[in-house]
């Protein structure tokens, strides 16, 4: 009887452990690195990146958000294996950098992450995000937008993670505001796990938000198509402003790397 009881306990223990393991999320051993940018060249690789220039005019003045910066070719550099985007006040205008992998690298599903150090100050708005590769055909927000990281200097120690779709976009976007003490100090990891069922947002490997509509439609789930990556630092605008503290400039948004993994 004791032997039978012991056997049953062992069998139950084995069954429970198998069930738990089956429900565990993907680990690094389940994933394959398919693209990375380590910023280890002397300058930005034009085979990987586009620089978007100007103020968005005439078709999208203020980049659709009443932003105050002008994007140039002179506000970024690669130094010591890191990308440095510098926002400046130059005379009566603000300048910065916006870069994308549009038409060069696009991804559908996977883990997309960056390690970055944030700038600080009223009016600053750095971001690491994605847009649907079909934006030229269907427009925004129909293409879908995944904001892996947004930070606004007017709200210190806070990170925003957001989804924009036809159903929910702009001020009515599906968004999570998460407090992180001393997030401005040092480098931190910003990541999404994107599958056909859901998009998980993580900061320093802490899950902060999950977007997973139960009934998926074109209006709430345009995320069954490829997206490309963007990095930029905006100034002012509907979200970052409206006030801008000119005394903070220049400010640096520093990116150590970007990596994209997919299931093996």
C-alpha positions in Angstrom: 0.0 0.0 0.0 2.8 2.4 0.9 4.6 1.6 -2.4 1.3 2.2 -4.3 0.8 5.5 -2.5 4.4 6.6 -3.3 3.9 5.6 -6.9 0.8 7.7 -7.2 2.5 10.7 -5.6 5.4 10.4 -8.0 3.0 10.1 -11.0 1.0 13.1 -9.9 4.1 15.1 -9.4 5.4 14.2 -12.9 2.0 15.1 -14.5 1.9 18.5 -12.8 5.4 19.4 -13.9 4.7 18.4 -17.5 1.5 20.6 -17.5 3.4 23.6 -16.0 6.2 23.3 -18.5 3.8 23.2 -21.4 2.3 26.5 -20.4 5.6 28.4 -19.9 6.3 31.3 -22.3 9.0 31.0 -24.9 12.5 31.2 -23.6 15.7 32.4 -25.3 16.3 28.7 -26.3 13.0 28.7 -28.3 14.1 31.7 -30.3 16.5 32.4 -33.2 18.1 35.8 -33.7 17.1 36.9 -37.2 18.3 40.5 -37.3 20.4 42.8 -35.1 21.8 46.3 -35.1 24.7 46.8 -32.8 25.8 50.2 -34.1 29.4 49.0 -34.5 30.1 50.7 -37.8 31.6 54.1 -38.3 28.3 55.6 -39.5 24.7 54.6 -39.9 24.3 51.7 -42.4 22.2 53.0 -45.3 21.4 49.4 -46.3 19.5 49.1 -43.0 18.2 52.6 -42.2 16.4 55.5 -43.8 16.6 59.0 -42.4 13.3 60.9 -42.5 13.9 64.7 -42.9 12.0 67.9 -42.3 8.9 68.7 -40.4 6.4 66.4 -42.2 5.1 69.1 -44.5 3.3 69.5 -46.8 1.3 66.3 -46.3 1.9 65.6 -42.6 3.0 68.9 -40.9 4.2 68.5 -37.4 4.3 64.7 -38.1 0.6 64.5 -37.4 1.1 65.4 -33.7 1.9 69.2 -33.8 5.6 68.3 -33.0 8.0 71.2 -33.1 11.2 69.6 -34.3 12.8 69.5 -37.7 14.5 66.2 -38.5 18.0 66.5 -40.1 21.0 64.4 -41.1 23.2 66.1 -38.5 21.5 65.1 -35.2 22.9 61.6 -34.8 26.2 59.8 -34.5 27.6 56.4 -33.8 30.1 56.4 -31.0 31.6 53.5 -28.9 29.1 51.0 -30.4 26.0 53.1 -29.6 23.6 55.3 -31.6 23.3 58.8 -30.1 20.3 60.9 -31.2 20.8 64.5 -30.1 17.9 66.9 -29.8 19.1 70.6 -30.1 17.7 74.1 -29.9 19.3 75.9 -32.9 18.3 79.5 -33.1 14.5 79.6 -33.3 14.1 75.9 -34.2 14.5 72.5 -32.6 16.3 69.7 -34.5 16.5 66.0 -34.0 16.6 62.6 -35.8 14.0 60.1 -37.1 15.1 56.8 -38.7 13.3 53.8 -40.0 13.8 50.4 -41.6 10.9 50.9 -44.0 11.4 48.9 -47.3 14.6 47.5 -45.9 13.7 45.3 -42.9 10.2 44.3 -41.9 9.0 41.6 -39.5 5.9 39.7 -38.7 5.8 38.2 -35.2 8.7 37.6 -32.9 10.5 39.3 -30.1 11.7 42.8 -30.9 13.8 44.6 -28.3 16.1 47.6 -27.8 18.5 48.6 -25.0 18.4 52.3 -24.5 19.1 55.3 -22.2 16.5 58.0 -22.1 16.9 61.8 -22.3 15.2 64.0 -19.7 13.4 67.3 -19.5 10.1 69.0 -20.3 9.2 68.6 -24.0 11.3 65.6 -24.8 9.5 62.6 -26.5 11.8 59.7 -27.5 10.3 56.5 -28.9 11.1 53.0 -30.2 8.1 51.8 -32.3 6.8 50.0 -35.3 4.4 50.7 -38.2 2.6 48.5 -40.7 4.7 48.0 -43.9 1.5 48.6 -45.8 1.1 52.2 -44.5 1.6 53.6 -48.0 -1.4 51.6 -49.3 -3.9 51.8 -46.4 -2.7 54.8 -44.4 -2.6 55.3 -40.6 -4.1 54.0 -38.3 -5.3 51.2 -40.6 -1.8 49.9 -40.9 -1.4 49.5 -37.1 1.2 50.9 -34.8 3.1 49.2 -31.9 4.8 51.7 -29.5 7.3 49.5 -27.7 8.6 52.5 -25.8 7.4 56.1 -25.4 8.7 58.5 -22.8 7.7 62.1 -22.2 9.9 64.3 -20.1 7.0 66.0 -18.4 6.2 62.7 -16.7 9.4 61.5 -15.1 9.8 57.8 -14.0 7.0 56.7 -16.4 7.0 54.5 -19.5 4.1 54.3 -22.0 3.4 51.2 -24.1 0.7 51.7 -26.7 -1.3 50.1 -29.6 -2.9 52.1 -32.4 -5.6 50.6 -34.6 -8.6 51.7 -36.6 -10.8 51.1 -33.5 -8.5 52.7 -30.9 -5.9 55.4 -31.9 -4.6 58.8 -31.0 -6.0 60.0 -27.7 -8.2 56.9 -27.6 -5.4 54.4 -28.2 -5.0 51.2 -26.2 -2.3 52.2 -23.8 -0.6 51.4 -20.5 1.2 53.9 -18.4 3.7 52.2 -16.0 5.7 53.9 -13.3 9.4 53.0 -13.1 11.6 54.5 -10.5 14.8 56.0 -11.9 14.1 54.8 -15.4 16.1 57.7 -16.7 19.3 56.4 -15.0 21.4 54.0 -17.1 20.3 51.7 -19.9 17.1 49.7 -19.8 15.6 47.0 -22.0 12.3 47.6 -23.9 10.7 44.7 -25.7 7.6 43.1 -27.2 6.7 39.5 -27.7 4.4 39.5 -30.8 2.4 36.4 -31.8 -0.7 35.7 -33.9 -2.7 35.9 -30.6 -1.3 38.7 -28.6 1.4 41.4 -28.1 3.1 41.5 -24.8 5.1 44.6 -23.7 8.0 44.2 -21.3 10.4 46.7 -19.6 13.5 45.1 -18.1 11.8 41.8 -18.7 8.8 42.8 -16.5 5.5 42.3 -18.3 3.7 45.7 -18.2 0.9 45.3 -20.8 -0.8 42.7 -23.0 -2.9 43.5 -26.0 -5.0 40.5 -27.0 -8.5 41.2 -28.4 -10.7 38.1 -28.0 -12.4 38.6 -31.4 -9.9 39.8 -33.9 -11.0 42.0 -36.8 -9.3 44.2 -39.4 -10.2 47.2 -37.2 -8.6 45.9 -33.9 -5.9 43.5 -35.2 -4.0 44.7 -38.2 -1.0 42.9 -36.7 -1.2 39.8 -38.9 1.0 41.7 -41.4 4.7 42.8 -41.4 5.8 46.0 -39.7 9.0 48.0 -39.8 11.0 49.7 -37.0 11.4 53.4 -36.1 13.6 55.3 -33.7 13.1 59.0 -33.1 13.1 61.8 -30.6 10.3 64.3 -31.0 10.0 67.7 -29.2 6.8 69.1 -27.9 3.6 68.1 -29.7 0.3 66.8 -28.6 1.9 64.2 -26.3 5.3 65.5 -25.5 4.3 69.2 -25.0 2.9 71.6 -25.4 5.5 73.4 -23.2 9.2 72.9 -24.0 12.0 73.8 -21.5 14.7 75.3 -23.7 17.3 75.1 -20.9 17.5 71.3 -21.1 19.2 71.2 -24.6 21.1 69.4 -26.0 19.6 66.1 -24.9 20.7 62.6 -25.9 18.7 59.5 -26.6 21.2 56.6 -26.7 20.5 53.2 -28.2 22.9 50.3 -27.5 21.3 47.7 -29.8 18.2 46.4 -31.5 17.5 42.7 -31.8 14.7 40.7 -33.5 14.1 37.0 -32.7 11.6 34.6 -34.1 10.6 31.1 -33.1 12.9 28.4 -34.4 
